Amino acid sequence: MVEAIPTRSPASRRRWREVVPVVLRWALPVLWVLWASLAWWAEPRESTEAQLDRDLAAGQVVTFQRAQGWADDGAYWGSRPRPQHATNGGMLAWTVPNGQIRYAFVDPPASASYPGEPDLSANTRLDARLAAVAGPWHVGGDLAHRIAGTAGLLAGVLTVLWLGRLIGGAPPLVGTRWFWFWVGLLPFGVGVLAWTYRELWRPPPAPVPGRGSGWRGFGWLILAAVGISLLVSVARIVFGTTVVPG
C-alpha cells in the first residue's frame, strides 16, 4: 500500500500568499532601521592625529591599521568599507571601545622617507605606540568589528527577503521586476524602502499602465544615486563628519 504524501491545499497556499506580504511589510522597514542604526554607528569617521594622540593617552585605542585609503564594494549598498592595508600608507584607522571607527591622514613612517626629506621618525614612534597598546585590525574581535559585521548580516537578510519576494512573489504592480531590481541597488537601501512602500504599503488596485521598465529603473538608479551622493556630501559639510560619517 502506497501512502499518499500530503500536499498543501489551495486554501493553505492562499493564506500563505496573504501572510507573506503582511510579514514583509513590517519586517523590511524594521530590518532597515536596525541596519541603518548599526551601520551609522560603525561607519568610519574622519578624525585628526591629535585625536589619535588623545585616544592613545586615554587607552581608548582597541585595534589599528596603517592603510592607503578605503576599499568598498560600491555595487552593493550593504557593503562595509575596509582599510587598504599598506605598511607605508598615509592613513591610520583605529577602533575605540564604544564601537566606533576613526581614521586620520598622517605622514608615512620613516621607512617610507627618502634622503633630503623631513625626519619621519616620530611617525615610526607613533606606530610603535599603537602596536604596544592595540591589537591588529584583522583580528576583528572588538565591538566595532562586531557591530559592522552585524550590520552587514542585517543588510544581507534584508536583501535576500526583498529579492525572494521580488523574484518569487506576485508580479509587482508599479514597475516590472527589472525596474525594481535596478531601483533596489540605490545606496543605503533607499530602493528597497521605495519598493516596500509602493508595492506593499501603498500598492495600486491594478497594474499601472505603462509601468516602469528595466531601462527606466536603470535610469532612476543613475539619477537617484547621483542625487543621494550630492545630498550626503552637502549634509556632511553642514553637520560635520560626526553626524554624517564617511
SVG drawing of the C-alpha trace seen along z (x, -y; Angstrom):
<svg xmlns="http://www.w3.org/2000/svg" viewBox="-9 -74 79 76">
<polyline fill="none" stroke="black" stroke-width="0.4" points="0.0,0.0 1.4,-3.3 1.0,-6.2 0.0,-9.4 2.2,-12.4 0.2,-15.3 0.3,-18.4 -0.8,-21.9 -4.4,-22.7 -5.3,-25.7 -6.7,-27.4 -3.4,-26.9 -1.4,-28.3 -3.8,-31.3 -3.3,-32.0 0.5,-31.8 0.4,-34.3 -1.7,-36.6 0.6,-36.3 3.9,-36.9 3.2,-40.4 2.0,-41.4 5.1,-40.0 7.4,-41.7 5.5,-45.0 6.7,-45.2 9.9,-43.1 11.7,-45.0 11.4,-48.5 12.3,-47.2 15.4,-45.4 16.3,-48.6 16.1,-50.7 18.2,-48.2 20.8,-48.1 20.9,-51.9 21.4,-52.4 24.3,-50.0 25.8,-51.0 25.8,-54.7 27.4,-53.9 30.2,-51.8 30.8,-54.0 34.4,-55.3 34.6,-58.9 37.4,-61.2 39.4,-62.4 42.9,-64.0 46.3,-62.9 45.7,-65.0 42.6,-62.9 44.6,-59.8 47.1,-61.0 44.3,-61.7 42.8,-58.3 46.2,-56.7 46.8,-58.7 43.4,-57.7 43.9,-54.0 41.0,-54.2 42.6,-52.5 41.5,-48.9 42.8,-47.9 44.6,-49.9 45.7,-49.6 48.0,-51.7 46.4,-51.9 46.3,-53.7 42.6,-54.8 39.5,-52.6 38.2,-49.8 34.4,-49.4 32.3,-47.1 30.2,-50.0 27.9,-47.9 26.2,-46.6 24.7,-49.2 25.2,-46.9 28.9,-46.5 31.3,-47.8 34.4,-49.9 37.7,-48.3 41.1,-50.0 43.5,-49.0 46.5,-47.7 49.8,-49.5 52.8,-49.4 53.9,-52.8 50.4,-54.2 49.4,-57.7 46.3,-56.9 45.8,-55.4 42.5,-53.7 41.6,-52.7 38.7,-51.5 37.6,-52.7 35.8,-50.9 32.4,-52.4 32.3,-50.5 33.2,-53.4 35.9,-53.5 38.1,-56.6 40.7,-57.4 43.2,-60.2 45.6,-61.1 49.1,-61.1 52.7,-61.2 54.1,-57.8 56.6,-56.1 60.3,-56.7 60.9,-53.7 59.0,-55.4 61.1,-58.6 63.9,-59.5 67.2,-61.4 66.6,-65.1 63.1,-64.7 62.0,-65.7 62.7,-63.3 59.7,-61.0 61.0,-59.0 58.1,-60.5 55.7,-58.6 57.6,-55.4 57.3,-56.0 53.5,-56.5 53.2,-53.1 55.3,-51.6 53.0,-53.2 49.9,-51.8 51.4,-48.4 52.2,-48.4 48.7,-49.0 46.3,-48.0 45.7,-44.8 46.0,-44.4 43.0,-45.3 42.5,-41.9 41.7,-40.2 38.2,-41.7 37.1,-40.6 36.4,-44.1 33.0,-45.8 33.4,-47.9 34.0,-44.9 31.1,-43.0 28.8,-46.0 29.9,-46.3 29.6,-42.6 26.0,-42.6 25.1,-45.5 26.4,-43.6 24.4,-40.5 21.2,-42.5 21.7,-44.1 22.2,-40.6 19.0,-39.3 17.1,-42.4 18.4,-41.9 17.5,-38.2 14.0,-38.8 13.4,-41.6 14.9,-39.6 12.9,-36.5 9.7,-38.4 10.6,-40.3 11.5,-37.2 9.3,-34.5 6.2,-36.6 3.4,-38.1 4.3,-40.4 4.8,-44.0 2.2,-46.5 4.1,-49.8 7.1,-48.6 8.4,-45.4 10.7,-43.1 13.7,-44.5 12.6,-48.1 12.6,-47.3 15.8,-45.3 17.7,-48.3 16.0,-50.7 16.8,-48.3 20.5,-48.9 20.3,-52.5 22.6,-53.5 21.5,-53.0 18.7,-50.6 16.6,-53.5 15.4,-51.5 14.3,-48.6 12.3,-51.0 10.7,-52.5 9.7,-49.1 8.3,-48.2 6.2,-51.4 4.9,-51.3 4.3,-47.6 3.4,-46.5 2.2,-49.6 0.5,-51.7 0.0,-49.3 -2.3,-50.4 -5.5,-48.3 -4.3,-47.1 -1.1,-47.1 -0.2,-50.7 -0.5,-51.3 2.9,-51.7 4.6,-50.6 8.3,-51.2 10.5,-49.1 14.0,-47.8 15.5,-50.7 13.5,-53.2 14.7,-51.6 18.3,-51.8 17.9,-55.5 16.3,-56.1 19.3,-54.2 21.8,-56.6 19.9,-59.8 18.9,-59.0 22.3,-57.7 23.9,-61.0 21.2,-62.9 21.8,-60.9 25.5,-61.3 25.2,-65.1 22.7,-65.2 25.1,-63.3 28.0,-65.5 26.1,-68.7 24.9,-67.2 28.4,-66.3 29.6,-69.8 26.7,-71.3 26.6,-68.9 30.1,-67.5 31.5,-64.0 30.3,-63.2 26.7,-63.3 27.3,-62.3 30.3,-60.0 32.0,-58.6"/>
</svg>
